[in-house]
Amino acid sequence: MTASPGSPAPDVEEVNQEAVAPPWMTVLHNCDCHTFEQVVKQLQKAIGCTEAKGWEIAWQVHNTGKAVVKVGSEPECVRVGNILAAIGLVVTVVQS
């Protein structure tokens, strides 16, 4: 919106810049020590995904070496990582 000549500029709302932490990511890494079924079951527990989505993620990890399984706050990503790691899966939680 532009002001017409001679009229005052429109009020600009002040934006309160709160410090917002960047999102975090939980990354699941490939390992050859678990079956696909174990990984899928643990993904369902950790992120509440469907079995089909768990298989999709498990195949991505298998084929590419890793997959981001959660993006969110640090506590939430750590929670997901802990559930995955509970059976010995290789997980990292990193700031994105």
VOPAGU-2260 file (C-alpha; in pm, 1 decimal, decimal comma):
REM VOPAGU-2260
SITE   aa  ch    i         X         Y         Z
SITE  MET   A    0       0,0       0,0       0,0
SITE  THR   A    1     139,7     340,3     -89,0
SITE  ALA   A    2      45,2     678,0      48,1
SITE  SER   A    3     -90,1     938,2    -188,7
SITE  PRO   A    4     118,2    1253,8    -224,9
SITE  GLY   A    5      73,6    1487,9      67,3
SITE  SER   A    6     -77,3    1227,8     299,2
SITE  PRO   A    7     115,5    1083,3     590,4
SITE  ALA   A    8     272,8     741,6     546,5
SITE  PRO   A    9      60,8     455,6     674,8
SITE  ASP   A   10     137,6     341,3    1026,2
SITE  VAL   A   11     391,2      63,2    1034,2
SITE  GLU   A   12     332,7    -192,3    1301,6
SITE  GLU   A   13     640,1    -248,6    1511,2
SITE  VAL   A   14     757,2    -606,4    1494,6
SITE  ASN   A   15     875,3    -758,9    1817,6
SITE  GLN   A   16    1182,1    -963,5    1726,6
SITE  GLU   A   17    1193,2   -1238,9    1984,8
SITE  ALA   A   18    1486,8   -1472,7    1977,8
SITE  VAL   A   19    1358,0   -1787,3    1812,5
SITE  ALA   A   20    1587,5   -2085,7    1812,8
SITE  PRO   A   21    1638,2   -2244,7    1473,5
SITE  PRO   A   22    1468,6   -2578,4    1424,3
SITE  TRP   A   23    1642,3   -2902,3    1510,7
SITE  MET   A   24    1648,7   -3227,3    1316,4
SITE  THR   A   25    1656,8   -3591,3    1417,1
SITE  VAL   A   26    1855,3   -3787,3    1159,8
SITE  LEU   A   27    1840,4   -4166,1    1137,7
SITE  HIS   A   28    2155,6   -4324,9     992,1
SITE  ASN   A   29    2196,1   -4655,7     815,5
SITE  CYS   A   30    2334,1   -4954,5     999,1
SITE  ASP   A   31    2331,1   -5320,1     908,0
SITE  CYS   A   32    2240,2   -5440,5    1254,2
SITE  HIS   A   33    1858,4   -5414,6    1243,2
SITE  THR   A   34    1588,3   -5561,0    1024,7
SITE  PHE   A   35    1358,5   -5338,2     825,8
SITE  GLU   A   36    1073,9   -5456,7    1047,3
SITE  GLN   A   37    1255,8   -5342,4    1362,2
SITE  VAL   A   38    1327,7   -5000,7    1212,6
SITE  VAL   A   39     970,1   -4954,5    1090,4
SITE  LYS   A   40     826,2   -5051,8    1430,7
SITE  GLN   A   41    1058,5   -4809,8    1610,9
SITE  LEU   A   42     977,5   -4527,1    1368,1
SITE  GLN   A   43     608,5   -4582,6    1437,2
SITE  LYS   A   44     676,2   -4549,7    1810,9
SITE  ALA   A   45     903,6   -4247,1    1772,6
SITE  ILE   A   46     718,5   -4031,1    1521,8
SITE  GLY   A   47     372,6   -4185,4    1511,2
SITE  CYS   A   48     390,2   -4262,3    1139,7
SITE  THR   A   49     197,0   -4525,4     951,4
SITE  GLU   A   50     360,0   -4856,7     870,8
SITE  ALA   A   51     377,6   -4753,8     503,8
SITE  LYS   A   52     556,9   -4428,0     592,1
SITE  GLY   A   53     792,6   -4621,6     819,6
SITE  TRP   A   54     885,5   -4849,1     528,1
SITE  GLU   A   55     938,7   -4546,5     303,7
SITE  ILE   A   56    1176,7   -4389,2     558,4
SITE  ALA   A   57    1355,8   -4719,3     622,2
SITE  TRP   A   58    1419,7   -4764,7     248,5
SITE  GLN   A   59    1545,4   -4407,1     221,9
SITE  VAL   A   60    1789,9   -4470,5     507,4
SITE  HIS   A   61    1899,7   -4797,5     347,9
SITE  ASN   A   62    1951,3   -4644,5       2,3
SITE  THR   A   63    2096,4   -4302,3      89,7
SITE  GLY   A   64    2260,0   -4367,9     426,0
SITE  LYS   A   65    2034,6   -4141,1     631,4
SITE  ALA   A   66    1699,8   -3965,2     655,8
SITE  VAL   A   67    1561,3   -3671,9     851,0
SITE  VAL   A   68    1278,5   -3818,7    1056,1
SITE  LYS   A   69    1181,1   -3516,0    1267,1
SITE  VAL   A   70    1219,1   -3137,8    1241,8
SITE  GLY   A   71    1114,5   -2936,2    1542,7
SITE  SER   A   72    1221,4   -2807,2    1880,8
SITE  GLU   A   73    1531,2   -2945,9    2045,4
SITE  PRO   A   74    1340,0   -3131,6    2321,0
SITE  GLU   A   75    1105,5   -3294,5    2068,7
SITE  CYS   A   76    1389,6   -3400,9    1838,8
SITE  VAL   A   77    1585,8   -3540,1    2134,6
SITE  ARG   A   78    1275,2   -3731,0    2248,9
SITE  VAL   A   79    1237,9   -3889,5    1903,3
SITE  GLY   A   80    1611,0   -3966,5    1891,6
SITE  ASN   A   81    1598,8   -4136,8    2229,9
SITE  ILE   A   82    1312,6   -4361,3    2122,8
SITE  LEU   A   83    1496,6   -4462,2    1806,5
SITE  ALA   A   84    1824,7   -4514,1    1992,6
SITE  ALA   A   85    1653,5   -4730,8    2254,8
SITE  ILE   A   86    1700,7   -5034,7    2028,3
SITE  GLY   A   87    2047,5   -4930,6    1916,5
SITE  LEU   A   88    1962,4   -4738,0    1599,6
SITE  VAL   A   89    2221,6   -4477,5    1500,1
SITE  VAL   A   90    2074,3   -4129,9    1543,0
SITE  THR   A   91    2200,1   -3772,5    1552,9
SITE  VAL   A   92    2013,5   -3462,9    1665,6
SITE  VAL   A   93    2145,8   -3148,9    1500,3
SITE  GLN   A   94    2051,0   -2784,8    1467,2
SITE  SER   A   95    1943,4   -2707,3    1112,8
